[in-house]
Structure formats: C-alpha cells, structure tokens
C-alpha cells in the first residue's frame, strides 16, 4: 500500500489536517501551505513541509515525516534535514516544529538515546495513529489517516461509516474529495479485489468517482514515481535533471520493473545502464 502518496494527497487536500493532530496548533493553521522540498548538498528529501503564510512577521515552519516502516536511522535523517532546511531559510521562519507520524509505537526507532533531548522537546511531536482513540470519535479527515492502519476485516466497516458521516457533515465539494481519498485507500488496501467487489464493500458505484477511473493509471503511477524516486536517491544519490525526467516519463509497468531492478544498483552508472537497455 503506497501510504506516502496517500498522505501526500491528504495533506494536499487539507493542510490543516496536520494541526488537528497537535496539542498546540498555531492560531493561523488554516493559512498554512503544504509542500514537499529538497535540500541540496547533501541532498535530503523531506516528506512534507508546512509553510506559514508570507507576511512581515516570520512564522513557524512545520516538518512532517510519515513512517510506516522500521528505520533505525530515522531520527538522524529527520533532524539533519529539518535543521539544515531551517538553517538555509532562517530569515523566513521564527521557529520550527517537527512531527513524526507512526501507525504504532512498535515502528519507532529502537535506539533513541542520542536524541532524548530533542524527542522530549516541545518542538518535536510523535503521533501514533493507533493511540488517537476510536476512529468514530475522530474528525473525518483524521479518521482517513487511521483507516490506512486498520486490518482488512475492520477497514470496510469503518470506511462505510466515514463515508456516511462525510455525507452528513461536509459540503458537496469536501465530501467529493473525502470520497475519492477514501476510495484511494480502499483500492490500494484491497488490490486483489475486483471493481464490483470494492463497490459492494462501500455501497457506492465507483464509476461515479473520478478516482476509480484514474487510480490504476494516474494515482497509482504517481505513487510509484514518488516511491521510485526516493528509493533511487537513497541508492545512487541525487538524480541529474535529465535522468529524473526520463524516470518520470516511464509507464507504470516500467516503473514497477525499475523498482525491482534498483535493489541491485550500487551507482548512478547502473541506473544509466538500465535506462539505456530499456530504450535499445
């Protein structure tokens, strides 16, 4: 399940969603802009950066990392990239906050001793989705985040509940966005099921939503591109612009093949060789 792309879409649709998770959100949370940025030399890819509105008084920048896999060097990377970006843009911001979202505590980095002072700081927020409470007591947008963590036997029931609640609570445009995100989550979660089976699970006709028509072509392809580019960066380093464009132009099947091949890459030359073989 490509959670990176799902959470990217969630934050893109509703940047203020991040602040619904925090005990002390900024008073102007609705004015923040969500973005994904790169920090060069050394190059870091930051999952999400929430930028305060531009005005004469610098605001607080929020860095967000969504972590659904064990990474024993996560805090080394998160603190390094966040502080480096803050350093290079110091005049734009008055302060920074770091938010790490886990499905549960079990996926947190094991050795946290070197970072106890940072982790205990009010500037660092660790969110465990399975500890937010009953999904039915949460705001719908937050419920969508929790839905990504549920086992299949619970996901269907809770998805139907969120769908019904969204129709009651939200405007038509907001409800449409929530439906499409909810369907995106369920299509990824139940990849082995047919269209009719997923329709029956949710009690809707997916042809009526834009997401089902596009999820296999555009949505899934975007998720694959995002994942492949991040994996390539960690494998062979920063991609030259020309190489990045070649990767982004690949069809879905080619991206999936590259995802398997890159596990054996050790240098940029391996990527060049793979691309040349593809075009020959």
C-alpha positions as CSV (number, residue, x, y, z in Angstrom):
1,X,0.0,0.0,0.0
2,X,1.6,3.3,-1.1
3,X,1.0,5.3,2.0
4,X,3.4,8.1,1.0
5,X,1.2,9.1,-1.9
6,X,-2.0,8.7,0.2
7,X,-0.7,11.0,3.0
8,X,0.6,13.4,0.4
9,X,-2.9,13.7,-1.1
10,X,-4.5,14.0,2.4
11,X,-2.2,16.9,3.3
12,X,-2.5,18.5,-0.1
13,X,-6.3,18.5,0.2
14,X,-6.3,19.7,3.8
15,X,-3.1,21.2,5.1
16,X,-4.7,22.0,8.4
17,X,-5.1,18.2,9.0
18,X,-1.6,18.1,10.4
19,X,-2.6,20.6,13.1
20,X,-5.6,18.6,14.1
21,X,-3.1,16.0,15.5
22,X,-1.2,18.5,17.6
23,X,-2.0,19.7,21.2
24,X,-0.9,23.2,20.4
25,X,-1.6,24.1,16.8
26,X,-0.9,27.6,15.5
27,X,-3.8,30.1,15.6
28,X,-3.4,30.6,11.8
29,X,-3.4,26.9,10.9
30,X,-5.8,27.3,8.0
31,X,-3.4,29.7,6.3
32,X,-0.5,27.2,6.0
33,X,0.6,25.8,2.7
34,X,1.8,22.2,2.3
35,X,4.8,21.5,0.1
36,X,7.5,18.8,-0.5
37,X,11.0,20.2,-0.7
38,X,14.6,19.1,-1.4
39,X,17.7,20.2,0.5
40,X,20.8,20.1,-1.6
41,X,24.5,19.4,-0.7
42,X,23.9,16.9,0.9
43,X,20.5,16.3,-0.7
44,X,17.6,15.4,1.6
45,X,14.0,14.6,0.6
46,X,11.6,16.0,3.2
47,X,8.2,14.2,3.1
48,X,6.2,17.3,3.9
49,X,6.8,20.9,4.9
50,X,4.0,23.2,6.1
51,X,4.9,26.8,5.3
52,X,3.4,29.7,7.2
53,X,1.7,32.5,5.3
54,X,4.1,35.1,4.0
55,X,3.9,38.3,6.0
56,X,6.3,40.8,7.6
57,X,6.5,38.6,10.8
58,X,8.2,35.3,10.1
59,X,6.1,32.3,11.2
60,X,6.7,28.7,12.4
61,X,7.6,26.1,9.8
62,X,6.4,22.5,10.4
63,X,8.3,19.5,9.1
64,X,6.3,16.2,8.8
65,X,7.5,12.6,8.3
66,X,5.1,9.7,7.8
67,X,6.8,6.5,8.8
68,X,5.1,3.1,8.2
69,X,8.3,1.0,8.1
70,X,11.1,0.5,10.7
71,X,14.0,2.8,10.1
72,X,16.9,2.6,12.6
73,X,18.3,5.9,11.3
74,X,15.1,7.8,11.0
75,X,15.9,10.4,13.7
76,X,19.4,11.0,12.3
77,X,17.8,11.9,8.9
78,X,14.8,13.8,10.1
79,X,16.7,16.1,12.5
80,X,19.5,16.6,10.0
81,X,17.3,17.5,7.0
82,X,14.9,19.7,9.1
83,X,17.6,21.7,10.8
84,X,19.5,22.1,7.5
85,X,16.5,23.4,5.7
86,X,15.7,25.7,8.6
87,X,19.3,27.0,8.6
88,X,19.2,27.8,4.9
89,X,15.9,29.6,5.2
90,X,16.4,31.1,8.6
91,X,15.2,34.6,7.6
92,X,11.8,33.2,6.6
93,X,10.9,31.5,9.9
94,X,10.8,32.4,13.6
95,X,10.8,28.8,14.8
96,X,10.3,25.2,13.7
97,X,8.3,22.1,14.8
98,X,8.9,18.5,13.8
99,X,6.0,16.0,13.5
100,X,6.6,12.2,13.0
101,X,3.5,10.1,12.3
102,X,3.7,6.4,13.1
103,X,1.0,3.8,12.8
104,X,2.1,2.5,16.2
105,X,5.0,2.7,18.7
106,X,6.4,-0.6,17.5
107,X,7.8,1.0,14.4
108,X,9.7,3.7,16.3
109,X,13.5,3.7,16.0
110,X,14.9,1.4,18.7
111,X,17.9,3.4,19.9
112,X,16.7,6.9,20.8
113,X,19.3,7.7,23.4
114,X,21.3,10.1,21.3
115,X,18.1,12.2,20.7
116,X,16.4,12.2,24.0
117,X,16.7,15.9,24.4
118,X,15.1,16.6,21.0
119,X,12.4,14.0,21.4
120,X,11.4,15.4,24.8
121,X,11.4,18.9,23.4
122,X,8.0,20.7,22.9
123,X,9.3,21.2,19.3
124,X,9.1,17.5,18.4
125,X,5.7,15.7,18.2
126,X,5.4,12.0,17.8
127,X,2.0,10.9,16.7
128,X,0.9,7.2,17.0
129,X,-2.3,6.7,14.9
130,X,-3.4,3.7,16.9
131,X,-3.5,5.7,20.1
132,X,-5.7,8.5,18.8
133,X,-8.8,6.7,20.0
134,X,-11.8,5.2,18.4
135,X,-11.9,6.1,14.7
136,X,-15.6,7.1,15.1
137,X,-14.8,9.7,17.6
138,X,-12.2,11.5,15.4
139,X,-12.7,14.1,12.7
140,X,-13.4,12.5,9.4
141,X,-10.1,13.7,7.9
142,X,-8.1,12.3,10.8
143,X,-10.2,9.1,10.5
144,X,-8.9,8.7,7.0
145,X,-5.4,8.6,8.3
146,X,-6.3,6.0,10.9
147,X,-8.1,4.0,8.2
148,X,-4.7,3.3,6.5
149,X,-3.6,1.4,9.5
150,X,-6.6,-0.9,10.0
151,X,-6.7,-4.6,9.2
152,X,-8.9,-5.5,6.2
153,X,-11.6,-7.1,8.4
154,X,-12.2,-3.7,10.1
155,X,-11.4,-1.4,7.3
156,X,-14.5,-2.0,5.3
157,X,-16.9,-1.3,8.2
158,X,-15.1,1.9,9.2
159,X,-14.8,3.1,5.6
160,X,-18.5,2.8,5.2
161,X,-19.0,4.7,8.5
162,X,-16.7,7.5,7.4
163,X,-18.4,7.7,4.0
164,X,-21.9,8.1,5.6
165,X,-20.6,10.6,8.1
166,X,-18.9,12.7,5.5
167,X,-22.1,12.9,3.5
168,X,-23.8,14.3,6.6
169,X,-21.2,16.7,7.8
170,X,-19.4,18.2,4.8
171,X,-20.2,20.3,1.7
172,X,-20.6,18.7,-1.6
173,X,-17.0,19.6,-2.7
174,X,-15.5,18.5,0.5
175,X,-17.5,15.3,0.5
176,X,-16.3,14.5,-3.1
177,X,-12.7,15.0,-2.0
178,X,-13.1,12.7,1.0
179,X,-14.9,10.0,-1.1
180,X,-12.0,10.0,-3.6
181,X,-9.4,9.7,-0.9
182,X,-11.3,7.0,0.9
183,X,-11.7,5.0,-2.3
184,X,-8.0,5.5,-3.0
185,X,-7.2,4.0,0.4
186,X,-9.5,1.1,-0.1
187,X,-8.4,0.3,-3.7
188,X,-4.8,0.1,-2.5
189,X,-5.7,-1.9,0.6
190,X,-7.7,-4.5,-1.4
191,X,-5.7,-4.7,-4.6
192,X,-6.8,-8.3,-5.2
193,X,-10.5,-7.4,-5.4
194,X,-12.5,-6.5,-8.5
195,X,-14.2,-3.2,-9.0
196,X,-17.6,-4.8,-8.3
197,X,-16.3,-6.3,-5.0
198,X,-15.0,-2.9,-3.8
199,X,-18.3,-1.3,-4.8
200,X,-20.2,-3.7,-2.8
201,X,-17.9,-3.2,0.2
202,X,-18.5,0.5,0.2
203,X,-22.1,0.6,-1.0
204,X,-21.3,3.1,-3.8
205,X,-20.7,3.0,-7.6
206,X,-17.1,3.7,-8.1
207,X,-17.6,4.8,-11.7
208,X,-19.3,7.9,-10.2
209,X,-16.0,8.9,-8.7
210,X,-13.0,10.3,-10.6
211,X,-10.6,8.3,-8.5
212,X,-11.5,4.9,-9.7
213,X,-11.2,5.8,-13.3
214,X,-7.7,7.3,-12.6
215,X,-6.3,5.3,-9.7
216,X,-4.8,2.5,-11.8
217,X,-3.4,4.9,-14.4
218,X,-2.6,8.2,-12.7
219,X,-2.9,7.8,-9.0
220,X,-1.0,4.6,-8.8
221,X,1.5,5.8,-11.3
222,X,2.1,9.0,-9.2
223,X,2.6,6.9,-6.1
224,X,5.0,4.6,-7.9
225,X,7.0,7.6,-9.2
226,X,7.2,9.2,-5.8
227,X,8.4,5.9,-4.2
228,X,10.9,5.0,-7.0
229,X,12.5,8.5,-7.0
230,X,13.0,8.3,-3.2
231,X,14.5,4.8,-3.4
232,X,16.8,5.9,-6.3
233,X,18.0,8.8,-4.3
234,X,18.9,6.6,-1.3
235,X,20.5,4.0,-3.6
236,X,22.5,6.2,-6.1
237,X,22.3,9.8,-4.9
238,X,20.7,12.9,-6.4
239,X,19.5,12.4,-9.9
240,X,20.5,14.8,-12.6
241,X,17.5,16.7,-14.0
242,X,17.7,14.9,-17.3
243,X,17.8,11.4,-15.7
244,X,14.9,12.4,-13.3
245,X,12.8,13.4,-16.3
246,X,13.5,10.1,-18.0
247,X,12.4,8.2,-14.9
248,X,9.2,10.3,-14.5
249,X,8.3,9.6,-18.2
250,X,8.3,5.8,-17.6
251,X,5.0,4.0,-17.9
252,X,3.6,2.2,-14.8
253,X,4.9,-1.2,-15.8
254,X,8.3,0.2,-16.5
255,X,8.3,1.9,-13.1
256,X,7.5,-1.4,-11.4
257,X,10.3,-3.1,-13.3
258,X,12.7,-0.3,-12.2
259,X,11.5,-0.8,-8.6
260,X,12.7,-4.4,-8.7
261,X,16.0,-3.6,-10.6
262,X,17.1,-0.8,-8.4
263,X,17.6,-3.1,-5.5
264,X,20.8,-4.3,-7.2
265,X,22.0,-0.8,-8.1
266,X,25.2,0.5,-6.5
267,X,25.9,3.6,-8.5
268,X,24.4,6.1,-11.0
269,X,26.1,4.0,-13.8
270,X,23.7,1.1,-13.0
271,X,20.7,3.4,-13.5
272,X,22.1,4.8,-16.7
273,X,22.7,1.3,-18.0
274,X,19.2,0.2,-17.1
275,X,17.6,3.1,-18.9
276,X,19.8,2.6,-22.0
277,X,18.9,-1.1,-22.1
278,X,15.2,-0.1,-21.9
279,X,15.5,2.2,-24.9
280,X,17.6,-0.1,-27.0
